[in-house]
Each structure stands twice: as C-alpha cells, then as structure tokens.
Amino acid sequence: MNEKQINHFVDSYMRTYIFAFKEVNQVIEQVTLDGKNISVEQFFSFTRTYEKRRNECNRTF
C-alpha cells in the first residue's frame, strides 16, 4: 500500500470508530443506576462483571 492508501484507510477507520462510539455512548447515556447516569467505563465494567458471574453460576461440577 502506498501512503495515500494508508492515510485513506486510517481516516476511514477513525470515522467508523468515532461513529460507533458515539452510537454506543448515546445508548449508555440512557442507562441509569439509582437514578444516576453511568459512564461508559462503568457500563463496560458492570457488563464484564455480570458476564463473569453468570458464567460462574452456569458451571456444573
């Protein structure tokens, strides 16, 4: 790839990433915890914790 193609690829990737992040952020802004909005970081932390605990509960011994 030449420099122009690389710059086009990087620019396209950045625009796509920013668009997707804005969309996700708008959805997360609608989530509340005890009547308060949560941050993106909190949302993903809660999601990760939930998935981990759900997987632990689904284990069979």
Z-matrix of the N, CA and C atoms (Angstrom, degrees):
N
C 1 1.445
C 2 1.532 1 109.05
N 3 1.303 2 114.76 1 142.29
C 4 1.459 3 118.14 2 176.43
C 5 1.532 4 109.64 3 -89.89
N 6 1.309 5 115.98 4 173.73
C 7 1.464 6 121.02 5 -175.20
C 8 1.527 7 112.15 6 -60.82
N 9 1.329 8 117.09 7 -38.49
C 10 1.459 9 120.38 8 -179.88
C 11 1.536 10 110.74 9 -64.00
N 12 1.296 11 117.43 10 -42.55
C 13 1.461 12 121.05 11 178.76
C 14 1.529 13 111.43 12 -65.58
N 15 1.318 14 115.84 13 -40.07
C 16 1.471 15 119.69 14 178.59
C 17 1.518 16 110.38 15 -64.34
N 18 1.313 17 117.22 16 -44.63
C 19 1.471 18 120.72 17 178.33
C 20 1.523 19 110.78 18 -61.76
N 21 1.317 20 117.26 19 -41.09
C 22 1.472 21 120.99 20 178.08
C 23 1.528 22 110.36 21 -63.11
N 24 1.341 23 116.48 22 -43.90
C 25 1.460 24 121.16 23 178.76
C 26 1.525 25 111.32 24 -61.14
N 27 1.324 26 117.20 25 -47.52
C 28 1.463 27 121.94 26 -179.69
C 29 1.525 28 110.35 27 -62.70
N 30 1.307 29 117.63 28 -44.37
C 31 1.464 30 122.03 29 179.42
C 32 1.529 31 110.93 30 -61.78
N 33 1.319 32 116.17 31 -44.51
C 34 1.461 33 120.76 32 179.11
C 35 1.529 34 110.83 33 -63.08
N 36 1.315 35 116.61 34 -43.77
C 37 1.461 36 121.15 35 178.86
C 38 1.525 37 110.82 36 -61.46
N 39 1.335 38 117.21 37 -44.91
C 40 1.459 39 120.87 38 -179.68
C 41 1.523 40 111.13 39 -62.05
N 42 1.323 41 117.52 40 -44.55
C 43 1.464 42 119.91 41 179.92
C 44 1.530 43 111.32 42 -63.16
N 45 1.319 44 116.65 43 -40.81
C 46 1.460 45 120.58 44 178.90
C 47 1.520 46 110.70 45 -65.23
N 48 1.331 47 116.76 46 -45.35
C 49 1.454 48 121.46 47 -179.80
C 50 1.520 49 110.92 48 -61.84
N 51 1.324 50 117.52 49 -46.35
C 52 1.469 51 121.48 50 -179.37
C 53 1.517 52 110.24 51 -63.11
N 54 1.333 53 117.99 52 -43.23
C 55 1.461 54 121.31 53 178.61
C 56 1.531 55 110.14 54 -60.15
N 57 1.325 56 116.48 55 -48.50
C 58 1.466 57 120.42 56 -178.53
C 59 1.522 58 110.89 57 -63.12
N 60 1.321 59 117.11 58 -42.29
C 61 1.460 60 120.19 59 -179.62
C 62 1.522 61 110.92 60 -63.46
N 63 1.325 62 117.22 61 -40.55
C 64 1.464 63 120.02 62 177.89
C 65 1.515 64 111.03 63 -62.72
N 66 1.328 65 116.97 64 -41.71
C 67 1.467 66 121.04 65 178.62
C 68 1.527 67 110.74 66 -61.82
N 69 1.322 68 116.85 67 -47.01
C 70 1.462 69 121.41 68 179.09
C 71 1.520 70 109.88 69 -62.89
N 72 1.308 71 117.44 70 -43.31
C 73 1.464 72 121.41 71 -179.51
C 74 1.529 73 111.35 72 -61.69
N 75 1.324 74 117.72 73 -38.72
C 76 1.463 75 120.48 74 178.74
C 77 1.519 76 111.22 75 -63.72
N 78 1.317 77 117.14 76 -38.16
C 79 1.461 78 120.98 77 178.06
C 80 1.526 79 109.73 78 -68.59
N 81 1.317 80 117.21 79 -44.14
C 82 1.462 81 121.21 80 -178.84
C 83 1.526 82 110.79 81 -64.45
N 84 1.313 83 117.83 82 -33.63
C 85 1.467 84 120.51 83 178.68
C 86 1.523 85 112.04 84 -61.40
N 87 1.314 86 117.50 85 -21.79
C 88 1.463 87 121.63 86 179.55
C 89 1.526 88 112.26 87 -83.91
N 90 1.335 89 117.46 88 -12.17
C 91 1.455 90 122.02 89 179.71
C 92 1.516 91 108.84 90 -84.29
N 93 1.319 92 116.20 91 133.11
C 94 1.463 93 119.81 92 177.74
C 95 1.524 94 109.70 93 -125.75
N 96 1.302 95 114.84 94 153.68
C 97 1.451 96 122.61 95 176.20
C 98 1.517 97 106.55 96 -131.04
N 99 1.316 98 115.96 97 114.47
C 100 1.474 99 121.28 98 -174.58
C 101 1.521 100 111.49 99 55.73
N 102 1.328 101 117.23 100 37.78
C 103 1.451 102 122.48 101 177.07
C 104 1.511 103 114.91 102 80.32
N 105 1.332 104 117.65 103 4.20
C 106 1.463 105 121.42 104 -179.42
C 107 1.519 106 109.75 105 -115.08
N 108 1.320 107 115.65 106 142.99
C 109 1.462 108 119.79 107 175.85
C 110 1.515 109 109.58 108 -68.36
N 111 1.321 110 115.80 109 151.75
C 112 1.455 111 119.79 110 177.18
C 113 1.525 112 109.18 111 -113.33
N 114 1.309 113 116.21 112 157.99
C 115 1.456 114 121.15 113 179.97
C 116 1.528 115 110.17 114 -83.47
N 117 1.305 116 115.42 115 168.07
C 118 1.462 117 121.13 116 176.75
C 119 1.524 118 109.33 117 -60.20
N 120 1.319 119 116.84 118 -42.84
C 121 1.461 120 121.27 119 179.99
C 122 1.523 121 111.04 120 -61.54
N 123 1.326 122 117.01 121 -43.57
C 124 1.458 123 120.59 122 178.86
C 125 1.524 124 110.58 123 -64.24
N 126 1.318 125 116.61 124 -43.01
C 127 1.460 126 120.49 125 -179.87
C 128 1.532 127 111.19 126 -57.69
N 129 1.328 128 116.62 127 -48.82
C 130 1.455 129 119.65 128 -178.48
C 131 1.531 130 111.84 129 -70.30
N 132 1.327 131 117.59 130 -31.84
C 133 1.467 132 120.17 131 175.07
C 134 1.523 133 110.55 132 -65.71
N 135 1.326 134 116.66 133 -45.54
C 136 1.462 135 120.52 134 178.17
C 137 1.527 136 111.03 135 -63.17
N 138 1.325 137 116.25 136 -41.26
C 139 1.462 138 120.50 137 179.58
C 140 1.520 139 110.72 138 -62.12
N 141 1.319 140 116.36 139 -45.70
C 142 1.477 141 121.29 140 179.71
C 143 1.520 142 110.86 141 -63.30
N 144 1.331 143 117.50 142 -43.56
C 145 1.463 144 121.54 143 179.15
C 146 1.521 145 110.54 144 -63.25
N 147 1.337 146 116.76 145 -43.29
C 148 1.460 147 120.91 146 178.68
C 149 1.528 148 111.21 147 -60.59
N 150 1.322 149 116.88 148 -46.51
C 151 1.457 150 120.64 149 -179.35
C 152 1.526 151 111.21 150 -62.62
N 153 1.319 152 116.44 151 -41.53
C 154 1.457 153 120.86 152 -179.97
C 155 1.523 154 110.47 153 -63.42
N 156 1.302 155 117.32 154 -46.63
C 157 1.475 156 120.70 155 -179.66
C 158 1.521 157 111.46 156 -67.53
N 159 1.311 158 117.07 157 -37.79
C 160 1.469 159 120.45 158 177.86
C 161 1.527 160 109.96 159 -62.58
N 162 1.316 161 116.83 160 -42.54
C 163 1.462 162 120.65 161 178.54
C 164 1.523 163 111.63 162 -65.24
N 165 1.319 164 117.08 163 -37.02
C 166 1.461 165 120.59 164 177.96
C 167 1.522 166 110.83 165 -65.80
N 168 1.319 167 117.04 166 -37.86
C 169 1.462 168 121.00 167 -179.80
C 170 1.533 169 112.01 168 -72.38
N 171 1.305 170 117.13 169 -26.75
C 172 1.464 171 120.84 170 -177.65
C 173 1.521 172 113.24 171 -85.88
N 174 1.304 173 117.40 172 -5.27
C 175 1.471 174 120.31 173 178.52
C 176 1.518 175 109.87 174 -68.85
N 177 1.296 176 114.85 175 140.59
C 178 1.471 177 119.11 176 174.58
C 179 1.513 178 108.22 177 -113.90
N 180 1.305 179 114.99 178 138.74
C 181 1.466 180 119.37 179 -178.12
C 182 1.493 181 110.29 180 -108.70
